[in-house]
Amino acid sequence: MKKSDRTRQMIIERSAPIFNSKGVAGTSISDIMEATQLAKGGVYGNFSTKDDILMATFDHIADTLKEKLAGVTAPEPTIRGKFEALFKFYSHYPLNPFVAGGCPILNFGVDADDTHPQLRKRVAKLIAYFQERIEQLVNAGIKRGEFSADWDAERFAIKMFTMLEGATLVSRINNNNKHMKIVVSMLREEIAQHAL
C-alpha cells in the first residue's frame, strides 16, 4: 500500500467513530483533523470534501460490519447454528457496538433520511444486503431440510432485521439489553416453529 493510500485509510478509520457518534452535521473538518493529527491540507489532499470522507467512511463501516457478521456465522455448520451465532452477537451488540457511537445503520439512516439522498441510498443498500442474507439463510435451511418448505423467507428476513434494529435502538436508549434479549427470544421461537 502506498503512503497516500495508507494516509487515506487512516483518515477513513479515524473518522468512522466521529461520524457515527456525532452525526454528519455534527462532525467538522476540525474533528477529523484532530483525530488524524493532519493539517487541513493533509485532509483535503486526500479527499475533496467532507462528503467524500463521509461516503468513504460509511463504505468502510459497512464492509467491516459485513465481514464481522460473516465471521460470526462462518464457523457454524448448520443454518440453525448460524442463526444462533447471530443471536449471540446481537444479544450484546447494542451496548458493545463494533464502532463507537452505536449501530451505524441506525445512526447514518437517521442522519440521511431527509437531508442526504446519496447516503440514504447507501444505507438502504446495506439494509437490503442484510435482509437478503437472512433470506438466503432461511432458503438454505429449507434446501438442506432444516426448515419447513412453507416458511416465507422474505417475510421472516424483513421481520428479523427490523426487530433487531428496533431492539438495538431501544436497548441503547435504555442502556440495557432487556429489549434485545426479548426480541432474540421471539426470533428463536419462530425459527424453532419452522425447524424439522
MDTraj code that builds the backbone (N, CA, C; nanometers):
import mdtraj as md
import numpy as np

residues = "MET LYS LYS SER ASP ARG THR ARG GLN MET ILE ILE GLU ARG SER ALA PRO ILE PHE ASN SER LYS GLY VAL ALA GLY THR SER ILE SER ASP ILE MET GLU ALA THR GLN LEU ALA LYS GLY GLY VAL TYR GLY ASN PHE SER THR LYS ASP ASP ILE LEU MET ALA THR PHE ASP HIS ILE ALA ASP THR LEU LYS GLU LYS LEU ALA GLY VAL THR ALA PRO GLU PRO THR ILE ARG GLY LYS PHE GLU ALA LEU PHE LYS PHE TYR SER HIS TYR PRO LEU ASN PRO PHE VAL ALA GLY GLY CYS PRO ILE LEU ASN PHE GLY VAL ASP ALA ASP ASP THR HIS PRO GLN LEU ARG LYS ARG VAL ALA LYS LEU ILE ALA TYR PHE GLN GLU ARG ILE GLU GLN LEU VAL ASN ALA GLY ILE LYS ARG GLY GLU PHE SER ALA ASP TRP ASP ALA GLU ARG PHE ALA ILE LYS MET PHE THR MET LEU GLU GLY ALA THR LEU VAL SER ARG ILE ASN ASN ASN ASN LYS HIS MET LYS ILE VAL VAL SER MET LEU ARG GLU GLU ILE ALA GLN HIS ALA LEU".split()
xyz = np.array([
    [0.0837, -0.1188, 0.0000],
    [0.0000, 0.0000, 0.0000],
    [0.0880, 0.1249, 0.0000],
    [0.0600, 0.2161, -0.0916],
    [0.1377, 0.3393, -0.0993],
    [0.1081, 0.4276, 0.0219],
    [0.1994, 0.5198, 0.0478],
    [0.1823, 0.6097, 0.1618],
    [0.0520, 0.6877, 0.1514],
    [0.0193, 0.7359, 0.0321],
    [-0.1050, 0.8123, 0.0145],
    [-0.2275, 0.7252, 0.0446],
    [-0.2218, 0.5982, 0.0061],
    [-0.3326, 0.5062, 0.0355],
    [-0.3429, 0.4793, 0.1853],
    [-0.2275, 0.4657, 0.2517],
    [-0.2271, 0.4443, 0.3968],
    [-0.2857, 0.5654, 0.4686],
    [-0.2478, 0.6840, 0.4229],
    [-0.2998, 0.8067, 0.4849],
    [-0.4506, 0.8162, 0.4651],
    [-0.4942, 0.7871, 0.3459],
    [-0.6381, 0.7895, 0.3151],
    [-0.7140, 0.6912, 0.4041],
    [-0.6590, 0.5704, 0.4170],
    [-0.7238, 0.4686, 0.5005],
    [-0.7263, 0.5114, 0.6469],
    [-0.6192, 0.5734, 0.6938],
    [-0.6130, 0.6220, 0.8314],
    [-0.7204, 0.7285, 0.8551],
    [-0.7391, 0.8176, 0.7610],
    [-0.8422, 0.9213, 0.7738],
    [-0.9803, 0.8561, 0.7840],
    [-1.0055, 0.7584, 0.6988],
    [-1.1339, 0.6877, 0.6996],
    [-1.1566, 0.6190, 0.8342],
    [-1.0582, 0.5433, 0.8801],
    [-1.0733, 0.4665, 1.0042],
    [-1.0922, 0.5571, 1.1256],
    [-1.0201, 0.6679, 1.1289],
    [-1.0321, 0.7576, 1.2444],
    [-1.1561, 0.8461, 1.2369],
    [-1.2089, 0.8626, 1.1174],
    [-1.3319, 0.9412, 1.1015],
    [-1.4562, 0.8595, 1.1358],
    [-1.4468, 0.7277, 1.1249],
    [-1.5639, 0.6410, 1.1439],
    [-1.6331, 0.6631, 1.2781],
    [-1.5614, 0.6546, 1.3912],
    [-1.6326, 0.6738, 1.5185],
    [-1.6838, 0.8166, 1.5379],
    [-1.6205, 0.9133, 1.4721],
    [-1.6658, 1.0524, 1.4851],
    [-1.7986, 1.0710, 1.4131],
    [-1.8044, 1.0311, 1.2864],
    [-1.9302, 1.0413, 1.2123],
    [-2.0396, 0.9590, 1.2791],
    [-2.0052, 0.8399, 1.3274],
    [-2.1048, 0.7517, 1.3878],
    [-2.1568, 0.8066, 1.5198],
    [-2.0734, 0.8802, 1.5922],
    [-2.1141, 0.9354, 1.7215],
    [-2.1772, 1.0742, 1.7091],
    [-2.1156, 1.1597, 1.6296],
    [-2.1598, 1.2991, 1.6210],
    [-2.2597, 1.3259, 1.5085],
    [-2.2669, 1.2357, 1.4142],
    [-2.3543, 1.2560, 1.3005],
    [-2.2859, 1.3356, 1.1908],
    [-2.3529, 1.3444, 1.0775],
    [-2.2960, 1.4116, 0.9611],
    [-2.2807, 1.5610, 0.9887],
    [-2.3887, 1.6252, 1.0308],
    [-2.3837, 1.7699, 1.0546],
    [-2.2933, 1.8040, 1.1730],
    [-2.2898, 1.7166, 1.2728],
    [-2.2117, 1.7442, 1.3931],
    [-2.0624, 1.7205, 1.3797],
    [-2.0221, 1.6522, 1.2731],
    [-1.8796, 1.6249, 1.2507],
    [-1.8199, 1.7365, 1.1662],
    [-1.7136, 1.7951, 1.2183],
    [-1.6467, 1.9038, 1.1456],
    [-1.5122, 1.8560, 1.0924],
    [-1.4600, 1.9296, 0.9973],
    [-1.3252, 1.9006, 0.9476],
    [-1.2249, 1.9140, 1.0611],
    [-1.2497, 2.0051, 1.1542],
    [-1.1618, 2.0196, 1.2715],
    [-1.1580, 1.8918, 1.3534],
    [-1.2735, 1.8249, 1.3690],
    [-1.2782, 1.6964, 1.4404],
    [-1.1899, 1.5941, 1.3707],
    [-1.1998, 1.5899, 1.2395],
    [-1.1215, 1.4941, 1.1612],
    [-0.9729, 1.5275, 1.1680],
    [-0.9411, 1.6553, 1.1616],
    [-0.8012, 1.6982, 1.1724],
    [-0.7433, 1.6587, 1.3082],
    [-0.8223, 1.6781, 1.4134],
    [-0.7756, 1.6427, 1.5484],
    [-0.7534, 1.4916, 1.5611],
    [-0.8471, 1.4137, 1.5083],
    [-0.8371, 1.2676, 1.5192],
    [-0.7206, 1.2117, 1.4379],
    [-0.6925, 1.2752, 1.3251],
    [-0.5873, 1.2240, 1.2362],
    [-0.4517, 1.2902, 1.2585],
    [-0.4529, 1.4028, 1.3330],
    [-0.3316, 1.4835, 1.3530],
    [-0.2766, 1.5359, 1.2204],
    [-0.3683, 1.5630, 1.1277],
    [-0.3305, 1.6190, 0.9979],
    [-0.3782, 1.7635, 0.9888],
    [-0.3044, 1.8425, 0.9163],
    [-0.3493, 1.9785, 0.8855],
    [-0.4610, 1.9695, 0.7826],
    [-0.5314, 2.0799, 0.7639],
    [-0.6420, 2.0829, 0.6685],
    [-0.5965, 2.0391, 0.5295],
    [-0.4785, 2.0832, 0.4892],
    [-0.4249, 2.0441, 0.3588],
    [-0.3997, 1.8952, 0.3495],
    [-0.3612, 1.8325, 0.4619],
    [-0.3399, 1.6876, 0.4641],
    [-0.4683, 1.6107, 0.4454],
    [-0.5761, 1.6643, 0.5038],
    [-0.7070, 1.6002, 0.4876],
    [-0.7568, 1.6202, 0.3449],
    [-0.7551, 1.7468, 0.3005],
    [-0.8087, 1.7778, 0.1678],
    [-0.7148, 1.7362, 0.0540],
    [-0.5947, 1.6975, 0.0890],
    [-0.5061, 1.6408, -0.0125],
    [-0.5468, 1.4989, -0.0499],
    [-0.6284, 1.4373, 0.0372],
    [-0.6743, 1.3003, 0.0140],
    [-0.8220, 1.2915, -0.0207],
    [-0.8990, 1.3909, 0.0176],
    [-1.0426, 1.3956, -0.0096],
    [-1.0796, 1.5365, -0.0530],
    [-1.1691, 1.5484, -0.1484],
    [-1.2082, 1.6798, -0.1991],
    [-1.2983, 1.7556, -0.1018],
    [-1.3901, 1.6813, -0.0369],
    [-1.4889, 1.7440, 0.0508],
    [-1.5137, 1.6568, 0.1731],
    [-1.5845, 1.7137, 0.2711],
    [-1.6261, 1.6356, 0.3873],
    [-1.7185, 1.5225, 0.3440],
    [-1.8018, 1.5488, 0.2423],
    [-1.8915, 1.4455, 0.1907],
    [-1.8138, 1.3258, 0.1355],
    [-1.7016, 1.3521, 0.0709],
    [-1.6187, 1.2422, 0.0198],
    [-1.5672, 1.1562, 0.1349],
    [-1.5272, 1.2208, 0.2438],
    [-1.4813, 1.1464, 0.3625],
    [-1.5976, 1.0663, 0.4194],
    [-1.7135, 1.1305, 0.4291],
    [-1.8337, 1.0642, 0.4813],
    [-1.8656, 0.9382, 0.4026],
    [-1.8693, 0.9477, 0.2711],
    [-1.9052, 0.8326, 0.1882],
    [-1.8030, 0.7198, 0.2019],
    [-1.6759, 0.7554, 0.2001],
    [-1.5710, 0.6536, 0.2156],
    [-1.5786, 0.5900, 0.3539],
    [-1.6099, 0.6718, 0.4532],
    [-1.6215, 0.6209, 0.5901],
    [-1.7397, 0.5263, 0.6026],
    [-1.8539, 0.5642, 0.5469],
    [-1.9703, 0.4757, 0.5539],
    [-1.9415, 0.3435, 0.4839],
    [-1.8797, 0.3490, 0.3661],
    [-1.8457, 0.2257, 0.2936],
    [-1.7532, 0.1373, 0.3764],
    [-1.6576, 0.1992, 0.4443],
    [-1.5644, 0.1245, 0.5307],
    [-1.6406, 0.0572, 0.6454],
    [-1.7287, 0.1325, 0.7107],
    [-1.8069, 0.0769, 0.8217],
    [-1.8959, -0.0364, 0.7712],
    [-1.9609, -0.0165, 0.6567],
    [-2.0492, -0.1196, 0.6004],
    [-1.9714, -0.2475, 0.5711],
    [-1.8545, -0.2347, 0.5100],
    [-1.7715, -0.3519, 0.4791],
    [-1.7261, -0.4220, 0.6062],
    [-1.6911, -0.3435, 0.7081],
    [-1.6474, -0.4014, 0.8360],
    [-1.7608, -0.4794, 0.9010],
    [-1.8816, -0.4228, 0.8987],
    [-1.9963, -0.4911, 0.9582],
    [-2.0287, -0.6196, 0.8821],
    [-2.0230, -0.6153, 0.7502],
    [-2.0457, -0.7367, 0.6705],
    [-1.9445, -0.8449, 0.7064],
    [-1.8166, -0.8062, 0.7148],
    [-1.7106, -0.9019, 0.7485],
    [-1.7295, -0.9584, 0.8888],
    [-1.7673, -0.8725, 0.9827],
    [-1.7853, -0.9166, 1.1208],
    [-1.8969, -1.0200, 1.1308],
    [-2.0094, -0.9926, 1.0676],
    [-2.1218, -1.0868, 1.0752],
    [-2.0941, -1.2141, 0.9962],
    [-2.0220, -1.2031, 0.8858],
    [-1.9826, -1.3230, 0.8116],
    [-1.8891, -1.4082, 0.8973],
    [-1.8001, -1.3435, 0.9703],
    [-1.7083, -1.4157, 1.0588],
    [-1.7796, -1.4843, 1.1740],
    [-1.8892, -1.4255, 1.2195],
    [-1.9692, -1.4837, 1.3281],
    [-2.0379, -1.6116, 1.2812],
    [-2.0903, -1.6096, 1.1575],
    [-2.1689, -1.7238, 1.1094],
    [-2.0854, -1.8322, 1.0412],
    [-1.9724, -1.7952, 0.9846],
    [-1.8934, -1.8894, 0.9031],
    [-1.8582, -2.0211, 0.9733],
    [-1.8162, -2.0193, 1.1008],
    [-1.7748, -2.1462, 1.1631],
    [-1.8885, -2.2452, 1.1887],
    [-2.0121, -2.1978, 1.1820],
    [-2.1257, -2.2842, 1.2165],
    [-2.1638, -2.3745, 1.0994],
    [-2.1713, -2.5060, 1.1213],
    [-2.2007, -2.5983, 1.0105],
    [-2.3480, -2.6037, 0.9712],
    [-2.4386, -2.5686, 1.0627],
    [-2.5814, -2.5744, 1.0321],
    [-2.6383, -2.4338, 1.0186],
    [-2.7512, -2.4241, 0.9514],
    [-2.8167, -2.2940, 0.9360],
    [-2.8718, -2.2483, 1.0704],
    [-2.9287, -2.3381, 1.1467],
    [-2.9761, -2.3004, 1.2814],
    [-2.8595, -2.2513, 1.3665],
    [-2.7451, -2.3126, 1.3511],
    [-2.6262, -2.2681, 1.4239],
    [-2.5849, -2.1281, 1.3818],
    [-2.5983, -2.0998, 1.2530],
    [-2.5647, -1.9657, 1.2026],
    [-2.6593, -1.8608, 1.2622],
    [-2.7891, -1.8939, 1.2674],
    [-2.8839, -1.8019, 1.3296],
    [-2.8502, -1.7826, 1.4778],
    [-2.8178, -1.8908, 1.5442],
    [-2.7853, -1.8807, 1.6867],
    [-2.6609, -1.7935, 1.7081],
    [-2.5633, -1.8060, 1.6212],
    [-2.4427, -1.7221, 1.6303],
    [-2.4789, -1.5742, 1.6133],
    [-2.5686, -1.5453, 1.5199],
    [-2.6150, -1.4072, 1.5014],
    [-2.6870, -1.3573, 1.6260],
    [-2.7697, -1.4423, 1.6855],
    [-2.8438, -1.4004, 1.8042],
    [-2.7499, -1.3742, 1.9220],
    [-2.6473, -1.4553, 1.9361],
    [-2.5489, -1.4316, 2.0427],
    [-2.4776, -1.2983, 2.0209],
    [-2.4444, -1.2707, 1.8950],
    [-2.3791, -1.1440, 1.8618],
    [-2.4713, -1.0273, 1.8964],
    [-2.5959, -1.0335, 1.8511],
    [-2.6883, -0.9214, 1.8714],
    [-2.7309, -0.9060, 2.0170],
    [-2.7255, -1.0125, 2.0945],
    [-2.7626, -1.0025, 2.2357],
    [-2.6745, -0.9036, 2.3113],
    [-2.5528, -0.8849, 2.2641],
    [-2.4588, -0.7927, 2.3302],
    [-2.4298, -0.6683, 2.2470],
    [-2.4755, -0.6670, 2.1235],
    [-2.4397, -0.5612, 2.0288],
    [-2.4823, -0.4195, 2.0693],
    [-2.6047, -0.3989, 2.1204],
    [-2.6459, -0.2609, 2.1477],
    [-2.5506, -0.1844, 2.2390],
    [-2.5016, -0.2504, 2.3419],
    [-2.4143, -0.1817, 2.4377],
    [-2.2662, -0.2060, 2.4098],
    [-2.2370, -0.2900, 2.3102],
    [-2.0985, -0.3189, 2.2717],
    [-2.0843, -0.3137, 2.1195],
    [-2.1126, -0.1988, 2.0592],
    [-2.1040, -0.1916, 1.9128],
    [-1.9593, -0.2007, 1.8659],
    [-1.9414, -0.2440, 1.7430],
    [-1.8056, -0.2605, 1.6911],
    [-1.7414, -0.1266, 1.6553],
    [-1.8209, -0.0209, 1.6466],
    [-1.7677, 0.1141, 1.6237],
    [-1.8356, 0.2069, 1.7244],
    [-1.7573, 0.2952, 1.7847],
    [-1.8106, 0.3854, 1.8870],
    [-1.9294, 0.4633, 1.8334],
    [-2.0299, 0.4786, 1.9195],
    [-2.1464, 0.5580, 1.8817],
    [-2.2719, 0.4768, 1.8580],
    [-2.2599, 0.3454, 1.8511],
    [-2.3782, 0.2625, 1.8327],
    [-2.3890, 0.2048, 1.6932],
    [-2.5101, 0.1651, 1.6574],
    [-2.5341, 0.0989, 1.5294],
    [-2.5249, 0.1988, 1.4144],
    [-2.4328, 0.1786, 1.3219],
    [-2.4184, 0.2731, 1.2114],
    [-2.5381, 0.2750, 1.1163],
    [-2.6090, 0.1649, 1.1047],
    [-2.7268, 0.1641, 1.0181],
    [-2.8309, 0.2613, 1.0737],
    [-2.8526, 0.2557, 1.2047],
    [-2.9463, 0.3483, 1.2676],
    [-2.8954, 0.4917, 1.2593],
    [-2.7712, 0.5113, 1.2989],
    [-2.7170, 0.6471, 1.3054],
    [-2.7124, 0.7149, 1.1697],
    [-2.6542, 0.6486, 1.0719],
    [-2.6440, 0.7082, 0.9393],
    [-2.7817, 0.7156, 0.8721],
    [-2.8669, 0.6174, 0.9008],
    [-3.0003, 0.6182, 0.8429],
    [-3.0822, 0.7372, 0.8895],
    [-3.0776, 0.7662, 1.0175],
    [-3.1497, 0.8820, 1.0705],
    [-3.0906, 1.0098, 1.0135],
    [-2.9584, 1.0163, 1.0080],
    [-2.8904, 1.1335, 0.9537],
    [-2.9277, 1.1588, 0.8078],
    [-2.9392, 1.0526, 0.7306],
    [-2.9567, 1.0650, 0.5857],
    [-3.1020, 1.0744, 0.5428],
    [-3.1938, 1.0451, 0.6330],
    [-3.3345, 1.0294, 0.5974],
    [-3.3872, 1.1409, 0.5065],
    [-3.3741, 1.2645, 0.5482],
    [-3.4297, 1.3745, 0.4696],
    [-3.3249, 1.4716, 0.4169],
    [-3.2003, 1.4502, 0.4542],
    [-3.1011, 1.5537, 0.4251],
    [-2.9904, 1.5129, 0.3288],
    [-2.9735, 1.3828, 0.3081],
    [-2.8574, 1.3395, 0.2298],
    [-2.8961, 1.2210, 0.1412],
    [-2.9526, 1.2467, 0.0229],
    [-3.0029, 1.1385, -0.0637],
    [-2.8986, 1.0331, -0.1001],
    [-2.7740, 1.0753, -0.1230],
    [-2.6699, 0.9795, -0.1614],
    [-2.6402, 0.8827, -0.0468],
    [-2.6302, 0.9348, 0.0745],
    [-2.6064, 0.8496, 0.1913],
    [-2.7283, 0.7618, 0.2171],
    [-2.8456, 0.8165, 0.1997],
    [-2.9688, 0.7390, 0.2190],
    [-2.9695, 0.6163, 0.1281],
    [-2.9291, 0.6323, 0.0027],
    [-2.9234, 0.5194, -0.0908],
    [-2.8259, 0.4132, -0.0412],
    [-2.7137, 0.4570, 0.0129],
    [-2.6139, 0.3606, 0.0615],
    [-2.6651, 0.2849, 0.1835],
    [-2.7330, 0.3550, 0.2729],
    [-2.7903, 0.2882, 0.3904],
    [-2.8973, 0.1891, 0.3459],
    [-2.9823, 0.2307, 0.2523],
    [-3.0877, 0.1417, 0.2012],
    [-3.0269, 0.0162, 0.1372],
    [-2.9176, 0.0344, 0.0662],
    [-2.8486, -0.0788, 0.0029],
    [-2.7931, -0.1748, 0.1086],
    [-2.7411, -0.1189, 0.2184],
    [-2.6885, -0.2033, 0.3257],
    [-2.8007, -0.2790, 0.3950],
    [-2.9133, -0.2126, 0.4174],
    [-3.0293, -0.2798, 0.4770],
    [-3.0740, -0.3951, 0.3863],
    [-3.0845, -0.3684, 0.2571],
    [-3.1252, -0.4723, 0.1617],
    [-3.0278, -0.5896, 0.1640],
    [-2.8982, -0.5588, 0.1750],
    [-2.7962, -0.6645, 0.1793],
    [-2.8207, -0.7572, 0.2979],
    [-2.8421, -0.7004, 0.4174],
    [-2.8591, -0.7846, 0.5354],
    [-2.9907, -0.8609, 0.5324],
    [-3.0955, -0.7992, 0.4815],
    [-3.2221, -0.8718, 0.4686],
    [-3.2081, -0.9870, 0.3695],
    [-3.1373, -0.9642, 0.2603],
    [-3.1139, -1.0712, 0.1629],
    [-3.0318, -1.1846, 0.2231],
    [-2.9341, -1.1502, 0.3070],
    [-2.8518, -1.2542, 0.3714],
    [-2.9382, -1.3416, 0.4629],
    [-3.0290, -1.2792, 0.5382],
    [-3.1190, -1.3560, 0.6252],
    [-3.2088, -1.4454, 0.5400],
    [-3.2627, -1.3887, 0.4332],
    [-3.3487, -1.4660, 0.3426],
    [-3.2725, -1.5848, 0.2834],
    [-3.1474, -1.5615, 0.2449],
    [-3.0640, -1.6698, 0.1901],
    [-3.0409, -1.7794, 0.2935],
    [-3.0232, -1.7410, 0.4202],
    [-3.0046, -1.8415, 0.5262],
    [-3.1293, -1.9282, 0.5396],
    [-3.2458, -1.8635, 0.5426],
    [-3.3700, -1.9409, 0.5540],
    [-3.3836, -2.0359, 0.4352],
    [-3.3618, -1.9848, 0.3153],
    [-3.3752, -2.0690, 0.1955],
    [-3.2733, -2.1830, 0.1939],
    [-3.1518, -2.1550, 0.2414],
    [-3.0512, -2.2624, 0.2509],
    [-3.0960, -2.3678, 0.3515],
    [-3.1550, -2.3228, 0.4627],
    [-3.2062, -2.4172, 0.5621],
    [-3.3190, -2.5022, 0.5090],
    [-3.4055, -2.4425, 0.4274],
    [-3.5141, -2.5180, 0.3642],
    [-3.4552, -2.6225, 0.2684],
    [-3.3589, -2.5803, 0.1890],
    [-3.2953, -2.6689, 0.0914],
    [-3.2245, -2.7859, 0.1598],
    [-3.1641, -2.7590, 0.2751],
    [-3.0926, -2.8644, 0.3485],
    [-3.1840, -2.9527, 0.4322],
    [-3.3113, -2.9168, 0.4380],
    [-3.4055, -2.9955, 0.5176],
    [-3.4054, -2.9590, 0.6651],
    [-3.3503, -2.8428, 0.7002],
    [-3.3518, -2.7984, 0.8406],
    [-3.4815, -2.7268, 0.8755],
    [-3.5448, -2.6639, 0.7741],
    [-3.6662, -2.5867, 0.7969],
    [-3.7775, -2.6344, 0.7028],
    [-3.9009, -2.6103, 0.7437],
    [-4.0154, -2.6490, 0.6615],
    [-4.0205, -2.5661, 0.5334],
    [-4.0646, -2.6286, 0.4277],
    [-4.0632, -2.5674, 0.2947],
    [-4.1623, -2.4525, 0.2812],
    [-4.2608, -2.4450, 0.3704],
    [-4.3625, -2.3395, 0.3577],
    [-4.3255, -2.2103, 0.4316],
    [-4.2054, -2.2037, 0.4868],
    [-4.1638, -2.0838, 0.5598],
    [-4.1346, -1.9720, 0.4605],
    [-4.1948, -1.8563, 0.4810],
    [-4.1767, -1.7407, 0.3929],
    [-4.0458, -1.6707, 0.4304],
    [-3.9421, -1.6968, 0.3535],
    [-3.8070, -1.6472, 0.3851],
    [-3.7989, -1.4945, 0.3799],
    [-3.8611, -1.4362, 0.2787],
    [-3.8533, -1.2899, 0.2649],
    [-3.9237, -1.2207, 0.3808],
    [-4.0396, -1.2696, 0.4164],
    [-4.1164, -1.2100, 0.5272],
    [-4.0388, -1.2196, 0.6577],
    [-3.9797, -1.3372, 0.6842],
    [-3.9024, -1.3529, 0.8079],
    [-3.7794, -1.2627, 0.8069],
    [-3.7137, -1.2486, 0.6921],
    [-3.5933, -1.1656, 0.6833],
    [-3.6250, -1.0204, 0.7179],
    [-3.7366, -0.9699, 0.6648],
    [-3.7767, -0.8322, 0.6953],
    [-3.8082, -0.8191, 0.8440],
    [-3.8802, -0.9162, 0.8973],
    [-3.9164, -0.9138, 1.0392],
    [-3.7918, -0.9178, 1.1275],
    [-3.7023, -1.0125, 1.1003],
    [-3.5835, -1.0287, 1.1840],
    [-3.4969, -0.9031, 1.1823],
    [-3.4697, -0.8529, 1.0626],
    [-3.3837, -0.7352, 1.0534],
    [-3.4456, -0.6161, 1.1263],
    [-3.5734, -0.5924, 1.1014],
    [-3.6416, -0.4774, 1.1607],
    [-3.6491, -0.4900, 1.3125],
    [-3.6772, -0.6086, 1.3616],
    [-3.6837, -0.6295, 1.5067],
    [-3.5479, -0.6092, 1.5726],
    [-3.4427, -0.6604, 1.5095],
    [-3.3090, -0.6444, 1.5676],
    [-3.2655, -0.4977, 1.5695],
    [-3.2938, -0.4261, 1.4608],
    [-3.2568, -0.2837, 1.4573],
    [-3.3374, -0.2036, 1.5592],
    [-3.4668, -0.2314, 1.5681],
    [-3.5504, -0.1617, 1.6670],
    [-3.5060, -0.1905, 1.8085],
    [-3.4750, -0.3164, 1.8356],
    [-3.4290, -0.3543, 1.9698],
    [-3.2932, -0.2920, 2.0009],
    [-3.2099, -0.2749, 1.8992],
    [-3.0808, -0.2091, 1.9194],
    [-3.1026, -0.0652, 1.9649],
    [-3.1914, 0.0048, 1.8979],
    [-3.2205, 0.1439, 1.9343],
    [-3.2750, 0.1535, 2.0765],
    [-3.3777, 0.0747, 2.1080],
    [-3.4417, 0.0832, 2.2390],
    [-3.3460, 0.0395, 2.3500],
    [-3.2667, -0.0625, 2.3234],
    [-3.1693, -0.1080, 2.4235],
    [-3.0649, -0.0008, 2.4528],
    [-3.0181, 0.0676, 2.3484],
    [-2.9199, 0.1756, 2.3687],
    [-2.9811, 0.2920, 2.4463],
    [-3.1045, 0.3274, 2.4128],
    [-3.1705, 0.4377, 2.4826],
    [-3.1864, 0.4043, 2.6311],
    [-3.2224, 0.2795, 2.6608],
    [-3.2431, 0.2376, 2.7994],
    [-3.1152, 0.1921, 2.8697],
    [-3.0058, 0.1828, 2.7919],
    [-2.8759, 0.1405, 2.8455],
    [-2.8814, 0.0025, 2.9116],
    [-2.9628, -0.0861, 2.8525],
    [-2.9624, -0.2268, 2.8941],
    [-3.0104, -0.3115, 2.7769],
    [-2.9841, -0.4408, 2.7849],
    [-3.0138, -0.5319, 2.6737],
    [-3.1462, -0.6057, 2.6872],
    [-3.2315, -0.5605, 2.7794],
    [-3.3580, -0.6306, 2.8045],
    [-3.4410, -0.6469, 2.6768],
    [-3.4608, -0.5391, 2.6036],
    [-3.5437, -0.5457, 2.4832],
    [-3.4822, -0.6369, 2.3774],
    [-3.3506, -0.6273, 2.3620],
    [-3.2843, -0.7136, 2.2647],
    [-3.2993, -0.8604, 2.3030],
    [-3.2845, -0.8917, 2.4292],
    [-3.2954, -1.0315, 2.4721],
    [-3.4360, -1.0856, 2.4461],
    [-3.5376, -1.0032, 2.4674],
    [-3.6753, -1.0464, 2.4412],
    [-3.6967, -1.0682, 2.2913],
    [-3.6478, -0.9755, 2.2096],
    [-3.6615, -0.9885, 2.0643],
    [-3.5895, -1.1135, 2.0140],
    [-3.4688, -1.1363, 2.0609],
    [-3.3931, -1.2553, 2.0207],
    [-3.4688, -1.3815, 2.0606],
    [-3.5267, -1.3812, 2.1797],
    [-3.6042, -1.4969, 2.2257],
    [-3.7236, -1.5224, 2.1334],
    [-3.7919, -1.4172, 2.0904],
    [-3.9063, -1.4316, 1.9991],
    [-3.8625, -1.4856, 1.8630],
    [-3.7497, -1.4380, 1.8138],
    [-3.6986, -1.4864, 1.6850],
    [-3.6558, -1.6329, 1.6949],
    [-3.5936, -1.6700, 1.8068],
    [-3.5572, -1.8109, 1.8287],
    [-3.6815, -1.8993, 1.8258],
    [-3.7882, -1.8523, 1.8903],
    [-3.9132, -1.9294, 1.8950],
    [-3.9691, -1.9505, 1.7545],
    [-3.9633, -1.8451, 1.6728],
    [-4.0159, -1.8589, 1.5354],
    [-3.9329, -1.9579, 1.4550],
    [-3.8010, -1.9516, 1.4706],
    [-3.7149, -2.0463, 1.3995],
    [-3.7466, -2.1892, 1.4456],
    [-3.7663, -2.2079, 1.5766],
    [-3.7980, -2.3407, 1.6294],
    [-3.9299, -2.3935, 1.5717],
    [-4.0262, -2.3040, 1.5495],
    [-4.1555, -2.3454, 1.4940],
    [-4.1431, -2.3994, 1.3519],
    [-4.0404, -2.3526, 1.2803],
    [-4.0219, -2.3948, 1.1408],
    [-3.9128, -2.5016, 1.1250],
    [-3.8503, -2.5383, 1.2359],
    [-3.7422, -2.6379, 1.2299],
    [-3.7988, -2.7785, 1.2137],
    [-3.7253, -2.8611, 1.1407],
    [-3.7670, -3.0010, 1.1193],
    [-3.6813, -3.0941, 1.2037],
])
top = md.Topology()
chain = top.add_chain()
for i, resn in enumerate(residues, 1):
    res = top.add_residue(resn, chain, resSeq=i)
    for name in ("N", "CA", "C"):
        top.add_atom(name, md.element.get_by_symbol(name[0]), res)
traj = md.Trajectory(xyz[None], top)
